[in-house]
Amino acid sequence: MPRNRGYADRKVATRELRQIFLIICEGEKTEPNYFMSFRVSTTIKQIDIRGFGYNPSKLVQEAKELKAQGDYDQIWCVFDRDDWPKEDFNNAIANAEREGFKVAYSNEAFELWYVLHFEFLNTGLPRKDYIDKLEKEKLLGHKYKKNSVTIYDEIENRQSTAIKHAKSLLKQYNPSNPVNDNPSTTVHLLVEELNKFIR
């Protein structure tokens, strides 16, 4: 084995870890506030998080335009199923993947990700019921604030549970059809990616 092999490997690994992220969210505050709370290290050169309030297809289009303006290593589109037309949701996922973007979707709502920190849930619920679970079933222990800037810190110690629950949910759908897979989420994929850079 060449003497300098270990040094060369370390250099490659360091270079791969220095990345520029673009995370664009359908929600203007809820999702950006959550992802901005990750304490990523300086090995990420830049993490650009934006909330637009667009439907999924328009969000992916915005990502394409921003990609043309910047040099991003990873581009993530974060959006919910909500009440968007089925074709809009599925097309947005397909278009994002065709562009090389990654998708962190939730069906029905981003709040599913929060609930999964506390319990496994495989029954589809409307958005309001997720909030009722967080509040009335006292999962959070206080009133849920949609645009909270503290929720990441409040539930971060349960994150590994949420990741496990999200993975278990996805395994139940075979073949996968995101628009009909309710409840389901791929938010954990973005969370796991950001966790590689936690300081």
N, CA and C atoms as an extended XYZ file, in Angstrom:
597
Properties=species:S:1:pos:R:3:atomname:S:1:resname:S:1:resid:I:1 pbc="F F F"
N         0.855       -1.196        0.000 N   MET     1
C         0.000        0.000        0.000 CA  MET     1
C         0.892        1.247        0.000 C   MET     1
N         0.647        2.224       -0.895 N   PRO     2
C         1.468        3.433       -0.918 CA  PRO     2
C         1.364        4.179        0.399 C   PRO     2
N         2.471        4.831        0.751 N   ARG     3
C         2.561        5.494        2.040 CA  ARG     3
C         1.537        6.621        2.211 C   ARG     3
N         1.287        7.371        1.133 N   ASN     4
C         0.440        8.563        1.252 CA  ASN     4
C        -1.041        8.289        1.034 C   ASN     4
N        -1.401        7.013        0.968 N   ARG     5
C        -2.790        6.665        0.657 CA  ARG     5
C        -3.773        7.275        1.661 C   ARG     5
N        -3.482        7.159        2.966 N   GLY     6
C        -4.391        7.680        3.987 CA  GLY     6
C        -4.610        9.172        3.831 C   GLY     6
N        -3.549        9.905        3.546 N   TYR     7
C        -3.674       11.361        3.379 CA  TYR     7
C        -4.561       11.674        2.180 C   TYR     7
N        -4.361       10.968        1.064 N   ALA     8
C        -5.165       11.220       -0.136 CA  ALA     8
C        -6.634       10.931        0.132 C   ALA     8
N        -6.917        9.842        0.835 N   ASP     9
C        -8.301        9.495        1.168 CA  ASP     9
C        -8.945       10.589        1.999 C   ASP     9
N        -8.179       11.104        2.959 N   ARG    10
C        -8.737       12.156        3.819 CA  ARG    10
C        -9.064       13.404        3.006 C   ARG    10
N        -8.179       13.735        2.062 N   LYS    11
C        -8.416       14.921        1.234 CA  LYS    11
C        -9.697       14.768        0.424 C   LYS    11
N        -9.898       13.605       -0.171 N   VAL    12
C       -11.102       13.356       -0.966 CA  VAL    12
C       -12.336       13.466       -0.086 C   VAL    12
N       -12.294       12.837        1.080 N   ALA    13
C       -13.451       12.859        1.985 CA  ALA    13
C       -13.793       14.283        2.386 C   ALA    13
N       -12.770       15.094        2.682 N   THR    14
C       -13.022       16.477        3.089 CA  THR    14
C       -13.663       17.258        1.950 C   THR    14
N       -13.158       17.055        0.741 N   ARG    15
C       -13.698       17.784       -0.402 CA  ARG    15
C       -15.161       17.418       -0.623 C   ARG    15
N       -15.492       16.145       -0.477 N   GLU    16
C       -16.867       15.710       -0.681 CA  GLU    16
C       -17.806       16.304        0.359 C   GLU    16
N       -17.295       16.557        1.559 N   LEU    17
C       -18.152       17.075        2.620 CA  LEU    17
C       -18.426       18.573        2.488 C   LEU    17
N       -17.580       19.290        1.738 N   ARG    18
C       -17.797       20.721        1.584 CA  ARG    18
C       -18.787       20.941        0.451 C   ARG    18
N       -20.038       21.104        0.799 N   GLN    19
C       -21.088       21.186       -0.203 CA  GLN    19
C       -21.917       22.450       -0.045 C   GLN    19
N       -22.568       22.819       -1.137 N   ILE    20
C       -23.505       23.941       -1.119 CA  ILE    20
C       -24.904       23.365       -1.309 C   ILE    20
N       -25.766       23.615       -0.321 N   PHE    21
C       -27.141       23.119       -0.339 CA  PHE    21
C       -28.108       24.229       -0.733 C   PHE    21
N       -29.104       23.878       -1.512 N   LEU    22
C       -30.276       24.733       -1.716 CA  LEU    22
C       -31.483       23.925       -1.274 C   LEU    22
N       -32.216       24.449       -0.291 N   ILE    23
C       -33.445       23.795        0.177 CA  ILE    23
C       -34.578       24.781       -0.058 C   ILE    23
N       -35.475       24.442       -0.985 N   ILE    24
C       -36.588       25.349       -1.235 CA  ILE    24
C       -37.886       24.671       -0.794 C   ILE    24
N       -38.685       25.432       -0.069 N   CYS    25
C       -39.848       24.880        0.625 CA  CYS    25
C       -41.143       25.508        0.123 C   CYS    25
N       -42.163       24.672        0.076 N   GLU    26
C       -43.506       25.158       -0.256 CA  GLU    26
C       -43.985       26.128        0.818 C   GLU    26
N       -43.771       25.770        2.076 N   GLY    27
C       -44.176       26.649        3.176 CA  GLY    27
C       -43.223       27.819        3.306 C   GLY    27
N       -43.758       28.975        3.637 N   GLU    28
C       -42.913       30.163        3.731 CA  GLU    28
C       -42.135       30.225        5.043 C   GLU    28
N       -42.677       29.592        6.107 N   LYS    29
C       -41.994       29.709        7.410 CA  LYS    29
C       -41.809       28.374        8.131 C   LYS    29
N       -42.843       27.522        8.157 N   THR    30
C       -42.787       26.306        8.972 CA  THR    30
C       -41.563       25.460        8.639 C   THR    30
N       -41.428       25.061        7.380 N   GLU    31
C       -40.317       24.198        6.987 CA  GLU    31
C       -38.978       24.935        7.021 C   GLU    31
N       -38.900       26.171        6.467 N   PRO    32
C       -37.605       26.873        6.571 CA  PRO    32
C       -37.132       27.048        8.010 C   PRO    32
N       -38.046       27.389        8.923 N   ASN    33
C       -37.640       27.568       10.324 CA  ASN    33
C       -37.082       26.272       10.902 C   ASN    33
N       -37.698       25.152       10.539 N   TYR    34
C       -37.230       23.857       11.043 CA  TYR    34
C       -35.819       23.565       10.520 C   TYR    34
N       -35.619       23.680        9.209 N   PHE    35
C       -34.331       23.309        8.636 CA  PHE    35
C       -33.230       24.309        8.984 C   PHE    35
N       -33.589       25.567        9.210 N   MET    36
C       -32.582       26.559        9.615 CA  MET    36
C       -32.038       26.268       11.016 C   MET    36
N       -32.762       25.450       11.781 N   SER    37
C       -32.345       25.149       13.155 CA  SER    37
C       -31.263       24.081       13.234 C   SER    37
N       -30.996       23.382       12.126 N   PHE    38
C       -29.929       22.379       12.139 CA  PHE    38
C       -28.599       23.084       12.344 C   PHE    38
N       -27.822       22.600       13.297 N   ARG    39
C       -26.540       23.229       13.604 CA  ARG    39
C       -25.449       22.596       12.744 C   ARG    39
N       -25.493       22.944       11.470 N   VAL    40
C       -24.531       22.349       10.545 CA  VAL    40
C       -23.173       23.018       10.718 C   VAL    40
N       -22.129       22.232       10.465 N   SER    41
C       -20.772       22.736       10.674 CA  SER    41
C       -20.310       23.540        9.468 C   SER    41
N       -19.165       24.126        9.605 N   THR    42
C       -18.611       24.936        8.521 CA  THR    42
C       -18.115       24.091        7.354 C   THR    42
N       -18.218       22.756        7.473 N   THR    43
C       -17.854       21.935        6.321 CA  THR    43
C       -18.858       22.127        5.186 C   THR    43
N       -20.066       22.626        5.515 N   ILE    44
C       -20.976       23.041        4.454 CA  ILE    44
C       -20.585       24.471        4.103 C   ILE    44
N       -20.214       24.687        2.854 N   LYS    45
C       -19.813       26.027        2.446 CA  LYS    45
C       -20.994       26.987        2.552 C   LYS    45
N       -22.166       26.479        2.218 N   GLN    46
C       -23.336       27.348        2.237 CA  GLN    46
C       -24.586       26.485        2.298 C   GLN    46
N       -25.569       26.937        3.064 N   ILE    47
C       -26.873       26.274        3.069 CA  ILE    47
C       -27.923       27.359        2.877 C   ILE    47
N       -28.542       27.321        1.737 N   ASP    48
C       -29.488       28.350        1.310 CA  ASP    48
C       -30.893       27.774        1.454 C   ASP    48
N       -31.670       28.311        2.394 N   ILE    49
C       -33.023       27.794        2.672 CA  ILE    49
C       -34.030       28.885        2.370 C   ILE    49
N       -34.996       28.558        1.528 N   ARG    50
C       -35.989       29.562        1.133 CA  ARG    50
C       -37.396       28.971        1.177 C   ARG    50
N       -38.367       29.804        1.561 N   GLY    51
C       -39.772       29.408        1.567 CA  GLY    51
C       -40.547       30.293        0.617 C   GLY    51
N       -41.384       29.692       -0.238 N   PHE    52
C       -42.031       30.451       -1.300 CA  PHE    52
C       -43.552       30.516       -1.225 C   PHE    52
N       -44.207       29.510       -0.662 N   GLY    53
C       -45.669       29.494       -0.693 CA  GLY    53
C       -46.227       29.104       -2.045 C   GLY    53
N       -45.419       28.383       -2.859 N   TYR    54
C       -45.850       27.959       -4.193 CA  TYR    54
C       -46.427       26.554       -4.155 C   TYR    54
N       -47.197       26.206       -5.199 N   ASN    55
C       -47.614       24.816       -5.347 CA  ASN    55
C       -46.389       23.991       -5.761 C   ASN    55
N       -46.463       22.655       -5.620 N   PRO    56
C       -45.279       21.829       -5.880 CA  PRO    56
C       -44.647       22.031       -7.251 C   PRO    56
N       -45.454       22.096       -8.314 N   SER    57
C       -44.883       22.242       -9.658 CA  SER    57
C       -44.157       23.565       -9.816 C   SER    57
N       -44.748       24.632       -9.295 N   LYS    58
C       -44.107       25.942       -9.395 CA  LYS    58
C       -42.832       25.979       -8.557 C   LYS    58
N       -42.844       25.253       -7.444 N   LEU    59
C       -41.662       25.178       -6.588 CA  LEU    59
C       -40.496       24.531       -7.339 C   LEU    59
N       -40.775       23.450       -8.059 N   VAL    60
C       -39.731       22.771       -8.832 CA  VAL    60
C       -39.220       23.690       -9.941 C   VAL    60
N       -40.129       24.440      -10.561 N   GLN    61
C       -39.722       25.392      -11.589 CA  GLN    61
C       -38.790       26.454      -11.003 C   GLN    61
N       -39.123       26.910       -9.796 N   GLU    62
C       -38.274       27.893       -9.107 CA  GLU    62
C       -36.894       27.295       -8.839 C   GLU    62
N       -36.862       26.031       -8.467 N   ALA    63
C       -35.585       25.350       -8.212 CA  ALA    63
C       -34.744       25.321       -9.489 C   ALA    63
N       -35.386       25.074      -10.626 N   LYS    64
C       -34.659       25.058      -11.898 CA  LYS    64
C       -34.035       26.420      -12.182 C   LYS    64
N       -34.800       27.475      -11.911 N   GLU    65
C       -34.299       28.829      -12.171 CA  GLU    65
C       -33.134       29.174      -11.236 C   GLU    65
N       -33.259       28.766       -9.974 N   LEU    66
C       -32.182       29.045       -9.012 CA  LEU    66
C       -30.934       28.218       -9.333 C   LEU    66
N       -31.152       27.014       -9.820 N   LYS    67
C       -30.013       26.157      -10.202 CA  LYS    67
C       -29.175       26.837      -11.288 C   LYS    67
N       -29.860       27.498      -12.214 N   ALA    68
C       -29.164       28.171      -13.314 CA  ALA    68
C       -28.334       29.354      -12.814 C   ALA    68
N       -28.690       29.869      -11.629 N   GLN    69
C       -27.999       31.048      -11.094 CA  GLN    69
C       -26.890       30.695      -10.104 C   GLN    69
N       -26.892       29.474       -9.614 N   GLY    70
C       -25.930       29.118       -8.564 CA  GLY    70
C       -25.242       27.799       -8.833 C   GLY    70
N       -24.217       27.525       -8.035 N   ASP    71
C       -23.442       26.290       -8.174 CA  ASP    71
C       -23.723       25.413       -6.962 C   ASP    71
N       -24.834       24.699       -7.000 N   TYR    72
C       -25.281       23.905       -5.853 CA  TYR    72
C       -24.881       22.449       -6.017 C   TYR    72
N       -24.454       21.842       -4.902 N   ASP    73
C       -24.152       20.404       -4.907 CA  ASP    73
C       -25.404       19.573       -4.688 C   ASP    73
N       -26.310       20.077       -3.850 N   GLN    74
C       -27.568       19.369       -3.589 CA  GLN    74
C       -28.711       20.380       -3.608 C   GLN    74
N       -29.756       20.036       -4.340 N   ILE    75
C       -30.967       20.859       -4.369 CA  ILE    75
C       -32.122       19.991       -3.887 C   ILE    75
N       -32.808       20.481       -2.852 N   TRP    76
C       -33.937       19.759       -2.257 CA  TRP    76
C       -35.214       20.585       -2.402 C   TRP    76
N       -36.285       19.933       -2.814 N   CYS    77
C       -37.614       20.542       -2.871 CA  CYS    77
C       -38.459       19.926       -1.759 C   CYS    77
N       -39.018       20.769       -0.916 N   VAL    78
C       -39.786       20.313        0.252 CA  VAL    78
C       -41.231       20.775        0.070 C   VAL    78
N       -42.152       19.818       -0.059 N   PHE    79
C       -43.554       20.207       -0.228 CA  PHE    79
C       -44.488       19.118        0.290 C   PHE    79
N       -45.752       19.521        0.472 N   ASP    80
C       -46.795       18.642        1.018 CA  ASP    80
C       -47.794       18.252       -0.063 C   ASP    80
N       -48.514       17.178        0.216 N   ARG    81
C       -49.629       16.776       -0.644 CA  ARG    81
C       -50.769       17.780       -0.529 C   ARG    81
N       -51.141       18.109        0.714 N   ASP    82
C       -52.213       19.084        0.961 CA  ASP    82
C       -53.408       18.833        0.054 C   ASP    82
N       -53.944       19.936       -0.490 N   ASP    83
C       -55.106       19.834       -1.386 CA  ASP    83
C       -54.714       20.078       -2.836 C   ASP    83
N       -53.407       19.970       -3.135 N   TRP    84
C       -52.998       20.193       -4.514 CA  TRP    84
C       -53.563       19.092       -5.403 C   TRP    84
N       -53.846       19.397       -6.673 N   PRO    85
C       -54.314       18.344       -7.592 CA  PRO    85
C       -53.313       17.198       -7.652 C   PRO    85
N       -53.849       15.987       -7.796 N   LYS    86
C       -52.987       14.798       -7.808 CA  LYS    86
C       -51.888       14.908       -8.847 C   LYS    86
N       -52.258       15.360      -10.056 N   GLU    87
C       -51.264       15.410      -11.119 CA  GLU    87
C       -50.151       16.415      -10.814 C   GLU    87
N       -50.496       17.488      -10.083 N   ASP    88
C       -49.485       18.488       -9.732 CA  ASP    88
C       -48.445       17.873       -8.791 C   ASP    88
N       -48.921       17.125       -7.796 N   PHE    89
C       -48.033       16.521       -6.803 CA  PHE    89
C       -47.107       15.488       -7.453 C   PHE    89
N       -47.702       14.559       -8.210 N   ASN    90
C       -46.897       13.511       -8.847 CA  ASN    90
C       -45.948       14.076       -9.895 C   ASN    90
N       -46.438       15.042      -10.693 N   ASN    91
C       -45.585       15.640      -11.727 CA  ASN    91
C       -44.413       16.378      -11.103 C   ASN    91
N       -44.673       17.054       -9.976 N   ALA    92
C       -43.599       17.798       -9.310 CA  ALA    92
C       -42.494       16.850       -8.871 C   ALA    92
N       -42.858       15.711       -8.307 N   ILE    93
C       -41.854       14.729       -7.884 CA  ILE    93
C       -41.068       14.218       -9.089 C   ILE    93
N       -41.792       13.861      -10.164 N   ALA    94
C       -41.134       13.340      -11.370 CA  ALA    94
C       -40.227       14.389      -12.002 C   ALA    94
N       -40.710       15.632      -12.086 N   ASN    95
C       -39.913       16.702      -12.696 CA  ASN    95
C       -38.668       17.014      -11.866 C   ASN    95
N       -38.827       17.000      -10.547 N   ALA    96
C       -37.681       17.254       -9.672 CA  ALA    96
C       -36.613       16.183       -9.875 C   ALA    96
N       -37.027       14.941       -9.889 N   GLU    97
C       -36.072       13.843      -10.038 CA  GLU    97
C       -35.393       13.876      -11.403 C   GLU    97
N       -36.152       14.275      -12.434 N   ARG    98
C       -35.576       14.390      -13.778 CA  ARG    98
C       -34.483       15.454      -13.821 C   ARG    98
N       -34.652       16.498      -13.012 N   GLU    99
C       -33.663       17.583      -12.958 CA  GLU    99
C       -32.473       17.254      -12.042 C   GLU    99
N       -32.558       16.113      -11.349 N   GLY   100
C       -31.490       15.752      -10.414 CA  GLY   100
C       -31.688       16.339       -9.027 C   GLY   100
N       -32.892       16.887       -8.769 N   PHE   101
C       -33.196       17.421       -7.447 CA  PHE   101
C       -33.656       16.277       -6.550 C   PHE   101
N       -33.550       16.495       -5.254 N   LYS   102
C       -34.065       15.525       -4.290 CA  LYS   102
C       -35.351       16.089       -3.694 C   LYS   102
N       -36.245       15.204       -3.292 N   VAL   103
C       -37.563       15.627       -2.815 CA  VAL   103
C       -37.800       15.132       -1.398 C   VAL   103
N       -38.226       16.062       -0.537 N   ALA   104
C       -38.675       15.719        0.816 CA  ALA   104
C       -40.158       16.076        0.880 C   ALA   104
N       -40.987       15.107        0.502 N   TYR   105
C       -42.429       15.376        0.477 CA  TYR   105
C       -43.096       14.813        1.723 C   TYR   105
N       -44.294       15.328        1.989 N   SER   106
C       -45.134       14.773        3.057 CA  SER   106
C       -46.545       14.621        2.528 C   SER   106
N       -47.133       13.494        2.789 N   ASN   107
C       -48.533       13.261        2.465 CA  ASN   107
C       -49.222       12.865        3.776 C   ASN   107
N       -49.948       13.689        4.388 N   GLU   108
C       -50.649       14.842        3.893 CA  GLU   108
C       -49.923       16.167        4.165 C   GLU   108
N       -49.262       16.277        5.304 N   ALA   109
C       -48.725       17.569        5.726 CA  ALA   109
C       -47.392       17.383        6.444 C   ALA   109
N       -46.591       18.441        6.476 N   PHE   110
C       -45.279       18.408        7.113 CA  PHE   110
C       -45.381       18.016        8.584 C   PHE   110
N       -46.512       18.349        9.203 N   GLU   111
C       -46.694       18.029       10.631 CA  GLU   111
C       -46.648       16.531       10.904 C   GLU   111
N       -46.869       15.706        9.863 N   LEU   112
C       -46.701       14.254       10.032 CA  LEU   112
C       -45.292       13.960       10.555 C   LEU   112
N       -44.300       14.653       10.020 N   TRP   113
C       -42.911       14.449       10.452 CA  TRP   113
C       -42.764       14.697       11.949 C   TRP   113
N       -43.441       15.722       12.453 N   TYR   114
C       -43.377       16.012       13.893 CA  TYR   114
C       -44.038       14.899       14.699 C   TYR   114
N       -45.201       14.450       14.254 N   VAL   115
C       -45.925       13.398       14.981 CA  VAL   115
C       -45.079       12.125       15.051 C   VAL   115
N       -44.362       11.819       13.975 N   LEU   116
C       -43.553       10.591       13.937 CA  LEU   116
C       -42.422       10.597       14.962 C   LEU   116
N       -42.107       11.753       15.505 N   HIS   117
C       -41.120       11.801       16.595 CA  HIS   117
C       -41.655       11.135       17.862 C   HIS   117
N       -42.982       11.046       17.961 N   PHE   118
C       -43.615       10.548       19.190 CA  PHE   118
C       -44.277        9.188       19.020 C   PHE   118
N       -44.782        8.917       17.819 N   GLU   119
C       -45.505        7.654       17.624 CA  GLU   119
C       -45.503        7.246       16.157 C   GLU   119
N       -45.655        5.951       15.934 N   PHE   120
C       -45.818        5.448       14.571 CA  PHE   120
C       -47.273        5.655       14.177 C   PHE   120
N       -47.486        6.241       13.022 N   LEU   121
C       -48.843        6.552       12.560 CA  LEU   121
C       -48.987        6.053       11.139 C   LEU   121
N       -49.920        5.129       10.913 N   ASN   122
C       -50.118        4.651        9.539 CA  ASN   122
C       -51.565        4.799        9.082 C   ASN   122
N       -52.267        5.759        9.679 N   THR   123
C       -53.630        6.099        9.270 CA  THR   123
C       -53.615        7.513        8.717 C   THR   123
N       -54.138        7.681        7.509 N   GLY   124
C       -54.163        8.997        6.889 CA  GLY   124
C       -55.052        9.966        7.658 C   GLY   124
N       -54.552       11.177        7.878 N   LEU   125
C       -55.289       12.202        8.620 CA  LEU   125
C       -55.265       13.513        7.852 C   LEU   125
N       -56.318       14.338        8.005 N   PRO   126
C       -56.219       15.696        7.478 CA  PRO   126
C       -55.255       16.513        8.326 C   PRO   126
N       -54.757       17.616        7.760 N   ARG   127
C       -53.767       18.453        8.444 CA  ARG   127
C       -54.197       18.818        9.862 C   ARG   127
N       -55.457       19.205       10.022 N   LYS   128
C       -55.960       19.646       11.329 CA  LYS   128
C       -55.777       18.563       12.392 C   LYS   128
N       -55.928       17.304       11.989 N   ASP   129
C       -55.817       16.214       12.956 CA  ASP   129
C       -54.375       15.995       13.425 C   ASP   129
N       -53.414       16.299       12.568 N   TYR   130
C       -52.018       16.232       13.013 CA  TYR   130
C       -51.788       17.266       14.116 C   TYR   130
N       -52.334       18.445       13.903 N   ILE   131
C       -52.160       19.518       14.890 CA  ILE   131
C       -52.885       19.161       16.182 C   ILE   131
N       -54.081       18.566       16.057 N   ASP   132
C       -54.806       18.107       17.252 CA  ASP   132
C       -53.977       17.087       18.018 C   ASP   132
N       -53.328       16.188       17.291 N   LYS   133
C       -52.492       15.174       17.951 CA  LYS   133
C       -51.359       15.847       18.733 C   LYS   133
N       -50.713       16.795       18.100 N   LEU   134
C       -49.592       17.479       18.743 CA  LEU   134
C       -50.044       18.259       19.979 C   LEU   134
N       -51.250       18.828       19.909 N   GLU   135
C       -51.737       19.671       21.009 CA  GLU   135
C       -52.587       18.892       22.013 C   GLU   135
N       -53.714       18.341       21.525 N   LYS   136
C       -54.698       17.748       22.445 CA  LYS   136
C       -54.209       16.447       23.067 C   LYS   136
N       -53.421       15.698       22.274 N   GLU   137
C       -52.865       14.465       22.847 CA  GLU   137
C       -51.568       14.756       23.594 C   GLU   137
N       -51.264       16.063       23.657 N   LYS   138
C       -50.142       16.555       24.464 CA  LYS   138
C       -48.796       15.928       24.078 C   LYS   138
N       -48.629       15.634       22.789 N   LEU   139
C       -47.332       15.114       22.354 CA  LEU   139
C       -46.244       16.158       22.571 C   LEU   139
N       -46.573       17.409       22.241 N   LEU   140
C       -45.606       18.489       22.436 CA  LEU   140
C       -45.608       19.013       23.862 C   LEU   140
N       -46.757       18.891       24.534 N   GLY   141
C       -46.871       19.422       25.889 CA  GLY   141
C       -47.272       20.886       25.933 C   GLY   141
N       -47.583       21.451       24.759 N   HIS   142
C       -48.038       22.850       24.694 CA  HIS   142
C       -48.717       23.071       23.343 C   HIS   142
N       -49.257       24.253       23.151 N   LYS   143
C       -49.934       24.590       21.899 CA  LYS   143
C       -48.929       24.584       20.753 C   LYS   143
N       -49.317       23.980       19.652 N   TYR   144
C       -48.455       23.919       18.479 CA  TYR   144
C       -48.469       25.261       17.754 C   TYR   144
N       -47.293       25.808       17.502 N   LYS   145
C       -47.178       27.045       16.734 CA  LYS   145
C       -46.648       26.684       15.359 C   LYS   145
N       -47.447       26.957       14.354 N   LYS   146
C       -47.122       26.538       12.991 CA  LYS   146
C       -45.747       27.017       12.539 C   LYS   146
N       -45.401       28.235       12.831 N   ASN   147
C       -44.133       28.788       12.351 CA  ASN   147
C       -43.059       28.813       13.440 C   ASN   147
N       -43.114       27.842       14.332 N   SER   148
C       -42.205       27.799       15.478 CA  SER   148
C       -40.734       27.815       15.059 C   SER   148
N       -39.949       28.582       15.806 N   VAL   149
C       -38.499       28.582       15.590 CA  VAL   149
C       -37.790       27.712       16.634 C   VAL   149
N       -38.558       27.093       17.518 N   THR   150
C       -37.958       26.285       18.590 CA  THR   150
C       -38.280       24.792       18.481 C   THR   150
N       -39.152       24.409       17.556 N   ILE   151
C       -39.624       23.018       17.557 CA  ILE   151
C       -38.491       22.029       17.267 C   ILE   151
N       -37.534       22.412       16.442 N   TYR   152
C       -36.408       21.510       16.184 CA  TYR   152
C       -35.725       21.134       17.492 C   TYR   152
N       -35.417       22.149       18.309 N   ASP   153
C       -34.731       21.887       19.574 CA  ASP   153
C       -35.602       21.090       20.543 C   ASP   153
N       -36.920       21.311       20.496 N   GLU   154
C       -37.833       20.622       21.412 CA  GLU   154
C       -37.905       19.124       21.133 C   GLU   154
N       -37.805       18.732       19.864 N   ILE   155
C       -38.027       17.319       19.522 CA  ILE   155
C       -36.776       16.635       18.961 C   ILE   155
N       -35.665       17.357       18.898 N   GLU   156
C       -34.453       16.809       18.276 CA  GLU   156
C       -33.998       15.505       18.934 C   GLU   156
N       -34.200       15.372       20.241 N   ASN   157
C       -33.757       14.154       20.932 CA  ASN   157
C       -34.584       12.925       20.537 C   ASN   157
N       -35.691       13.136       19.818 N   ARG   158
C       -36.526       12.024       19.353 CA  ARG   158
C       -36.358       11.769       17.852 C   ARG   158
N       -35.406       12.432       17.251 N   GLN   159
C       -35.274       12.393       15.796 CA  GLN   159
C       -35.025       10.989       15.256 C   GLN   159
N       -34.217       10.209       15.943 N   SER   160
C       -33.933        8.854       15.458 CA  SER   160
C       -35.207        8.007       15.418 C   SER   160
N       -36.128        8.259       16.352 N   THR   161
C       -37.425        7.570       16.355 CA  THR   161
C       -38.234        7.970       15.132 C   THR   161
N       -38.250        9.262       14.814 N   ALA   162
C       -39.002        9.753       13.649 CA  ALA   162
C       -38.453        9.161       12.359 C   ALA   162
N       -37.131        9.073       12.252 N   ILE   163
C       -36.519        8.494       11.055 CA  ILE   163
C       -36.925        7.037       10.905 C   ILE   163
N       -36.877        6.297       11.999 N   LYS   164
C       -37.263        4.880       11.984 CA  LYS   164
C       -38.729        4.726       11.570 C   LYS   164
N       -39.608        5.569       12.128 N   HIS   165
C       -41.033        5.503       11.795 CA  HIS   165
C       -41.291        5.869       10.335 C   HIS   165
N       -40.591        6.896        9.840 N   ALA   166
C       -40.778        7.314        8.445 CA  ALA   166
C       -40.354        6.202        7.486 C   ALA   166
N       -39.247        5.536        7.791 N   LYS   167
C       -38.780        4.431        6.948 CA  LYS   167
C       -39.774        3.265        6.968 C   LYS   167
N       -40.311        2.987        8.152 N   SER   168
C       -41.293        1.893        8.270 CA  SER   168
C       -42.543        2.194        7.465 C   SER   168
N       -42.963        3.454        7.483 N   LEU   169
C       -44.144        3.856        6.711 CA  LEU   169
C       -43.918        3.602        5.226 C   LEU   169
N       -42.784        4.043        4.709 N   LEU   170
C       -42.517        3.910        3.273 CA  LEU   170
C       -42.486        2.446        2.846 C   LEU   170
N       -41.994        1.575        3.718 N   LYS   171
C       -41.917        0.148        3.382 CA  LYS   171
C       -43.299       -0.461        3.179 C   LYS   171
N       -44.334        0.164        3.746 N   GLN   172
C       -45.688       -0.389        3.633 CA  GLN   172
C       -46.282       -0.195        2.238 C   GLN   172
N       -45.685        0.695        1.467 N   TYR   173
C       -46.237        1.002        0.146 CA  TYR   173
C       -45.359        0.376       -0.923 C   TYR   173
N       -45.865       -0.687       -1.535 N   ASN   174
C       -45.118       -1.380       -2.556 CA  ASN   174
C       -46.071       -1.865       -3.651 C   ASN   174
N       -46.044       -1.246       -4.825 N   PRO   175
C       -45.118       -0.189       -5.224 CA  PRO   175
C       -45.527        1.165       -4.624 C   PRO   175
N       -44.562        2.056       -4.557 N   SER   176
C       -44.816        3.388       -4.005 CA  SER   176
C       -45.574        4.253       -5.009 C   SER   176
N       -46.555        5.014       -4.507 N   ASN   177
C       -47.280        6.007       -5.313 CA  ASN   177
C       -47.539        7.193       -4.385 C   ASN   177
N       -46.585        8.115       -4.290 N   PRO   178
C       -46.616        9.158       -3.257 CA  PRO   178
C       -47.955        9.879       -3.103 C   PRO   178
N       -48.640       10.142       -4.207 N   VAL   179
C       -49.878       10.917       -4.108 CA  VAL   179
C       -50.965       10.155       -3.348 C   VAL   179
N       -50.909        8.822       -3.381 N   ASN   180
C       -51.907        8.001       -2.681 CA  ASN   180
C       -51.392        7.414       -1.370 C   ASN   180
N       -50.088        7.483       -1.147 N   ASP   181
C       -49.492        6.867        0.048 CA  ASP   181
C       -49.675        7.790        1.248 C   ASP   181
N       -50.830        7.698        1.860 N   ASN   182
C       -51.190        8.594        2.973 CA  ASN   182
C       -51.446        7.772        4.229 C   ASN   182
N       -50.622        7.954        5.265 N   PRO   183
C       -49.553        8.934        5.418 CA  PRO   183
C       -48.205        8.403        4.916 C   PRO   183
N       -47.378        9.334        4.457 N   SER   184
C       -45.993        9.000        4.123 CA  SER   184
C       -45.178       10.283        4.074 C   SER   184
N       -43.877       10.124        4.218 N   THR   185
C       -42.979       11.282        4.145 CA  THR   185
C       -41.585       10.823        3.769 C   THR   185
N       -40.876       11.691        3.066 N   THR   186
C       -39.457       11.442        2.793 CA  THR   186
C       -38.603       12.555        3.416 C   THR   186
N       -39.165       13.290        4.340 N   VAL   187
C       -38.422       14.356        5.031 CA  VAL   187
C       -37.184       13.782        5.710 C   VAL   187
N       -37.286       12.545        6.178 N   HIS   188
C       -36.142       11.951        6.871 CA  HIS   188
C       -34.900       11.859        5.974 C   HIS   188
N       -35.089       11.774        4.660 N   LEU   189
C       -33.944       11.691        3.754 CA  LEU   189
C       -33.115       12.978        3.797 C   LEU   189
N       -33.811       14.118        3.835 N   LEU   190
C       -33.123       15.400        3.955 CA  LEU   190
C       -32.519       15.552        5.348 C   LEU   190
N       -33.248       15.125        6.363 N   VAL   191
C       -32.737       15.197        7.742 CA  VAL   191
C       -31.450       14.382        7.867 C   VAL   191
N       -31.467       13.174        7.317 N   GLU   192
C       -30.259       12.327        7.392 CA  GLU   192
C       -29.092       12.977        6.646 C   GLU   192
N       -29.378       13.629        5.529 N   GLU   193
C       -28.313       14.277        4.766 CA  GLU   193
C       -27.723       15.446        5.552 C   GLU   193
N       -28.587       16.265        6.152 N   LEU   194
C       -28.096       17.388        6.947 CA  LEU   194
C       -27.323       16.901        8.176 C   LEU   194
N       -27.761       15.777        8.737 N   ASN   195
C       -27.087       15.258        9.934 CA  ASN   195
C       -25.633       14.852        9.659 C   ASN   195
N       -25.286       14.628        8.403 N   LYS   196
C       -23.895       14.315        8.080 CA  LYS   196
C       -22.984       15.499        8.343 C   LYS   196
N       -23.604       16.681        8.450 N   PHE   197
C       -22.820       17.910        8.583 CA  PHE   197
C       -23.029       18.592        9.939 C   PHE   197
N       -23.687       17.896       10.864 N   ILE   198
C       -23.920       18.483       12.182 CA  ILE   198
C       -22.599       18.646       12.913 C   ILE   198
N       -22.409       19.800       13.534 N   ARG   199
C       -21.153       20.030       14.265 CA  ARG   199
C       -21.271       19.552       15.692 C   ARG   199
